[in-house]
Amino acid sequence: MKTEVTVTGKTYDEALTKALLELGTTSERLEVSVLEQGSAGLLGFIGSKPWKLRAVLKTEPIRQESQTDEPASEEPVAEEAVKAEEVIPVAESGAEAPEEVREVEETVVTAEEETAVTVPEAPKENKKLGSETGITAALEAGKSSGTAFLRELFATLKLEAEIESDSRAAEKALFFRVRGENLGALIGKRGQTLDALQYLLGHVVNRQQDAFLRVKLDIGSYREKQENKLRGFARNAARRVKQSGKSLALDPMTPNERRIIHAALQRDRYVTTHSEGEGEKRHVVITLRKDADRQKKEESIK
């Protein structure tokens, strides 16, 4: 029969449950020591670490039988119980508590008040973004807070990366570019993890601002490469629509991918784009403009 096991789990409770099942016992009969403390990691999976526990069955002490069969003498406790009841007065409803009790209650309240800590809210910048000076100050503050957040993130994940940032005052936008090795986990499937990080970064940048700043994050030039691919794909799809004269529904895409398709064909004189569907099935449809034939004839005459 096993008396000791080493188990791992995503949480402490999960690892403990495994130990109980393997040893076939209850938690009261186990001595548990934590070998490695787990962590959920960023976004629940990046840099996560399982819990590692060692569980040992407690040794039950040998019970010694009493050498005498005489029952233990019963001590008179009735009188003491009565005396104890006489010492503690029962206050009637609405009656004032004894002075000693009031002092204890006041002491407890005072201790609770001393331990209560009021955390003041961080003061917000009171600069208006309407002026050029206010916009510049907000962008500089956003670059500073955003860069600090990314550096702390990479330090936590033990990743080395270079962070570049720039701004466009006219668009009230900030751009962060990250370069380094082994950053694929921060991009994720179809850039979903990257989108989540961009959302968090935008929250960090805007929490101390009086107005909203657009924030864009790119890691390993993923967005730049992806945008070039999508633009080329959009042009090829539009060419097929022009040749066939029939509408073309593209595969479902993320909101960011759909925006790139719309922007790539926005100035095309022969096709138009719109989105259809809901949720994960939302996609772009490319349609030939109604006046496309007339425009082609005018161009051929010219």
C-alpha positions as CSV (number, residue, x, y, z in Angstrom):
1,M,0.0,0.0,0.0
2,K,1.3,3.4,-0.9
3,T,2.1,5.8,1.9
4,E,3.5,8.7,-0.1
5,V,2.9,10.2,-3.6
6,T,4.0,13.2,-5.6
7,V,1.3,14.8,-7.8
8,T,0.8,17.8,-10.0
9,G,-2.3,19.8,-11.0
10,K,-3.4,23.0,-12.6
11,T,-4.6,24.1,-9.1
12,Y,-3.9,23.1,-5.5
13,D,-7.3,21.5,-5.1
14,E,-6.8,19.4,-8.3
15,A,-3.4,18.2,-7.2
16,L,-4.7,17.4,-3.7
17,T,-7.7,15.5,-5.2
18,K,-5.2,13.3,-7.2
19,A,-3.3,12.5,-4.0
20,L,-6.4,11.5,-2.1
21,L,-7.5,9.2,-4.9
22,E,-4.1,7.5,-5.3
23,L,-3.8,6.9,-1.6
24,G,-7.4,6.1,-1.0
25,T,-7.8,8.3,2.1
26,T,-9.1,11.6,3.4
27,S,-7.4,14.9,3.8
28,E,-7.4,14.6,7.6
29,R,-5.0,11.6,7.3
30,L,-2.5,13.4,5.0
31,E,0.5,15.6,5.6
32,V,0.8,17.8,2.5
33,S,3.8,19.8,1.5
34,V,4.1,22.2,-1.5
35,L,7.1,21.4,-3.7
36,E,6.3,23.9,-6.4
37,Q,3.7,26.6,-6.2
38,G,1.7,27.0,-9.4
39,S,0.5,30.1,-11.2
40,A,-2.2,30.7,-13.8
41,G,0.1,32.8,-16.0
42,L,-0.9,35.6,-18.3
43,L,-4.4,35.2,-19.9
44,G,-4.7,31.9,-18.2
45,F,-2.1,30.0,-20.2
46,I,1.0,32.0,-21.1
47,G,3.7,31.2,-18.7
48,S,1.4,29.0,-16.5
49,K,2.9,26.6,-14.0
50,P,1.3,23.6,-12.3
51,W,1.1,22.9,-8.6
52,K,3.4,20.1,-7.3
53,L,2.6,18.5,-4.0
54,R,4.0,15.7,-1.8
55,A,1.4,13.8,0.2
56,V,2.3,11.4,3.0
57,L,-0.1,9.3,5.1
58,K,0.0,10.2,8.7
59,T,1.1,7.4,11.1
60,E,-1.7,6.6,13.6
61,P,-0.5,6.4,17.2
62,I,-1.0,3.1,19.0
63,R,-3.7,3.3,21.6
64,Q,-2.8,2.0,25.1
65,E,-5.6,0.4,27.1
66,S,-6.2,1.7,30.6
67,Q,-4.5,-0.5,33.2
68,T,-7.5,-0.2,35.6
69,D,-11.0,-1.1,34.8
70,E,-12.4,1.4,37.3
71,P,-14.5,4.1,35.7
72,A,-13.2,7.6,36.1
73,S,-14.6,9.4,39.0
74,E,-17.1,12.0,38.0
75,E,-16.3,15.5,39.3
76,P,-19.0,17.7,40.6
77,V,-19.5,20.2,37.8
78,A,-23.1,21.2,38.4
79,E,-22.3,23.8,41.1
80,E,-19.5,25.3,39.1
81,A,-21.8,25.7,36.1
82,V,-24.3,27.4,38.3
83,K,-21.7,29.7,39.6
84,A,-20.5,30.5,36.2
85,E,-24.0,31.5,35.1
86,E,-24.2,33.8,38.1
87,V,-21.0,35.6,37.2
88,I,-22.2,36.4,33.6
89,P,-25.2,38.8,33.9
90,V,-27.8,38.6,31.1
91,A,-28.8,42.1,30.0
92,E,-32.5,42.6,29.4
93,S,-33.7,43.9,26.1
94,G,-33.0,47.7,25.9
95,A,-30.9,47.6,29.1
96,E,-27.5,49.3,29.1
97,A,-24.5,46.9,29.0
98,P,-22.0,46.9,31.9
99,E,-19.2,49.4,31.8
100,E,-16.6,46.6,31.3
101,V,-18.4,45.2,28.3
102,R,-18.7,48.7,26.8
103,E,-15.0,49.2,27.1
104,V,-14.2,46.0,25.3
105,E,-16.7,46.8,22.5
106,E,-15.2,50.3,22.1
107,T,-11.7,48.7,21.9
108,V,-12.8,46.3,19.2
109,V,-14.4,49.0,17.1
110,T,-11.3,51.2,17.4
111,A,-9.0,48.3,16.3
112,E,-11.2,47.7,13.2
113,E,-11.1,51.4,12.3
114,E,-7.3,51.5,12.6
115,T,-7.0,48.5,10.2
116,A,-9.3,50.0,7.6
117,V,-7.2,51.6,4.9
118,T,-8.8,53.9,2.4
119,V,-7.0,53.8,-1.0
120,P,-7.3,57.1,-2.7
121,E,-8.0,57.1,-6.4
122,A,-5.2,58.0,-8.7
123,P,-5.6,61.6,-9.9
124,K,-6.4,61.9,-13.5
125,E,-4.6,64.3,-15.8
126,N,-6.8,67.4,-16.3
127,K,-5.5,68.4,-19.6
128,K,-7.9,68.8,-22.5
129,L,-7.1,66.9,-25.6
130,G,-8.6,69.6,-27.8
131,S,-5.4,71.6,-27.7
132,E,-2.2,70.5,-29.5
133,T,-0.3,70.7,-26.2
134,G,-2.9,68.5,-24.4
135,I,-2.7,65.9,-27.2
136,T,1.1,65.8,-27.2
137,A,1.2,65.4,-23.4
138,A,-1.4,62.6,-23.5
139,L,0.5,60.7,-26.2
140,E,3.8,61.0,-24.3
141,A,2.1,59.8,-21.1
142,G,0.5,56.9,-23.0
143,K,3.9,55.9,-24.6
144,S,5.5,55.9,-21.1
145,S,2.8,53.8,-19.4
146,G,2.4,51.4,-22.3
147,T,6.1,50.8,-22.6
148,A,6.4,50.2,-18.9
149,F,3.5,47.7,-19.0
150,L,5.1,45.7,-21.9
151,R,8.5,45.6,-20.2
152,E,6.9,44.3,-17.0
153,L,5.0,41.7,-19.0
154,F,8.2,40.4,-20.8
155,A,10.1,40.4,-17.6
156,T,7.4,38.2,-16.0
157,L,7.5,35.8,-18.9
158,K,11.3,35.9,-19.0
159,L,11.4,37.0,-22.6
160,E,13.9,39.4,-24.1
161,A,12.3,41.9,-26.5
162,E,12.9,45.3,-28.0
163,I,10.0,47.8,-27.7
164,E,9.6,50.7,-30.1
165,S,6.8,53.2,-29.9
166,D,5.7,56.2,-31.9
167,S,2.6,58.4,-32.2
168,R,0.4,60.3,-34.6
169,A,-1.1,63.4,-33.1
170,A,-3.6,63.9,-36.0
171,E,-5.1,60.4,-35.4
172,K,-4.7,60.5,-31.6
173,A,-3.0,57.1,-32.0
174,L,-0.1,55.2,-30.4
175,F,1.9,52.4,-32.1
176,F,3.9,49.8,-30.3
177,R,6.3,47.4,-32.1
178,V,7.9,44.5,-30.4
179,R,10.8,42.5,-31.8
180,G,12.6,39.5,-30.4
181,E,12.8,35.7,-30.4
182,N,10.3,33.0,-29.2
183,L,7.4,35.5,-29.3
184,G,5.0,33.2,-31.1
185,A,3.0,32.4,-28.0
186,L,2.2,36.1,-27.7
187,I,0.7,36.1,-31.2
188,G,-1.5,33.0,-31.0
189,K,-3.7,31.4,-33.6
190,R,-4.7,34.0,-36.2
191,G,-3.4,36.7,-33.9
192,Q,-6.0,36.2,-31.2
193,T,-3.6,36.4,-28.3
194,L,-2.0,39.5,-29.9
195,D,-5.5,41.1,-30.1
196,A,-6.1,40.4,-26.4
197,L,-2.7,41.9,-25.5
198,Q,-3.5,45.0,-27.6
199,Y,-6.8,45.4,-25.7
200,L,-5.0,45.2,-22.3
201,L,-2.4,47.7,-23.5
202,G,-5.1,50.1,-24.7
203,H,-6.8,49.8,-21.2
204,V,-3.4,50.6,-19.5
205,V,-2.8,53.6,-21.8
206,N,-6.3,55.1,-21.5
207,R,-7.0,54.6,-17.8
208,Q,-5.4,57.9,-16.9
209,Q,-6.5,59.9,-20.0
210,D,-9.4,62.3,-20.3
211,A,-10.2,61.1,-23.9
212,F,-9.7,57.9,-25.8
213,L,-6.4,57.2,-27.6
214,R,-6.2,54.5,-30.3
215,V,-3.6,51.9,-29.5
216,K,-2.0,49.4,-31.9
217,L,0.4,46.6,-31.0
218,D,2.5,44.5,-33.4
219,I,4.8,41.7,-32.4
220,G,7.4,40.3,-34.8
221,S,5.9,42.4,-37.6
222,Y,2.9,39.9,-37.6
223,R,0.3,42.5,-38.3
224,E,2.3,44.1,-41.1
225,K,2.9,40.8,-42.9
226,Q,-0.8,39.8,-42.3
227,E,-2.1,43.1,-43.7
228,N,0.0,42.7,-46.8
229,K,-1.3,39.2,-47.4
230,L,-4.9,40.3,-46.8
231,R,-4.6,43.2,-49.2
232,G,-3.3,40.9,-51.9
233,F,-6.1,38.4,-51.2
234,A,-8.7,41.2,-51.4
235,R,-7.4,42.4,-54.8
236,N,-7.4,38.8,-56.2
237,A,-11.0,38.2,-54.9
238,A,-12.2,41.5,-56.4
239,R,-10.6,40.5,-59.8
240,R,-12.7,37.3,-59.7
241,V,-15.9,39.3,-59.0
242,K,-15.2,41.6,-61.9
243,Q,-14.6,38.7,-64.3
244,S,-17.6,36.6,-63.2
245,G,-20.0,39.4,-62.4
246,K,-21.1,37.5,-59.4
247,S,-20.8,38.3,-55.7
248,L,-18.2,36.5,-53.7
249,A,-18.6,35.6,-49.9
250,L,-15.2,35.2,-48.2
251,D,-14.5,32.9,-45.3
252,P,-15.3,34.1,-41.7
253,M,-12.7,36.6,-40.4
254,T,-11.9,38.5,-37.2
255,P,-13.0,42.1,-37.0
256,N,-9.5,43.4,-37.7
257,E,-9.2,41.2,-40.8
258,R,-12.5,42.4,-42.1
259,R,-11.5,46.0,-41.6
260,I,-8.4,45.4,-43.7
261,I,-10.4,43.9,-46.5
262,H,-12.9,46.8,-46.5
263,A,-10.1,49.3,-46.5
264,A,-8.2,47.6,-49.3
265,L,-11.2,47.8,-51.7
266,Q,-12.6,51.0,-50.5
267,R,-11.4,53.0,-53.5
268,D,-12.1,50.3,-56.1
269,R,-14.5,51.7,-58.7
270,Y,-16.0,48.4,-59.8
271,V,-16.7,46.5,-56.5
272,T,-18.1,47.2,-53.1
273,T,-17.9,45.3,-49.8
274,H,-20.1,44.7,-46.8
275,S,-20.2,42.2,-43.9
276,E,-22.8,39.6,-43.2
277,G,-23.4,37.0,-40.5
278,E,-23.1,37.0,-36.7
279,G,-20.4,36.3,-34.2
280,E,-17.7,33.9,-35.5
281,K,-19.5,33.4,-38.8
282,R,-19.4,37.1,-39.8
283,H,-17.7,37.5,-43.1
284,V,-17.1,39.9,-46.0
285,V,-19.1,39.8,-49.2
286,I,-17.6,41.5,-52.4
287,T,-20.2,42.6,-54.9
288,L,-20.0,44.2,-58.3
289,R,-21.2,47.8,-58.4
290,K,-24.4,48.4,-60.4
291,D,-22.7,51.0,-62.6
292,A,-19.5,48.9,-63.2
293,D,-20.5,48.0,-66.8
294,R,-21.1,51.6,-67.7
295,Q,-17.8,52.7,-66.2
296,K,-16.0,50.0,-68.2
297,K,-17.6,51.2,-71.4
298,E,-16.7,54.8,-70.7
299,E,-13.1,53.8,-70.0
300,S,-12.9,51.7,-73.2
301,I,-14.1,54.7,-75.3
302,K,-11.5,56.9,-73.8
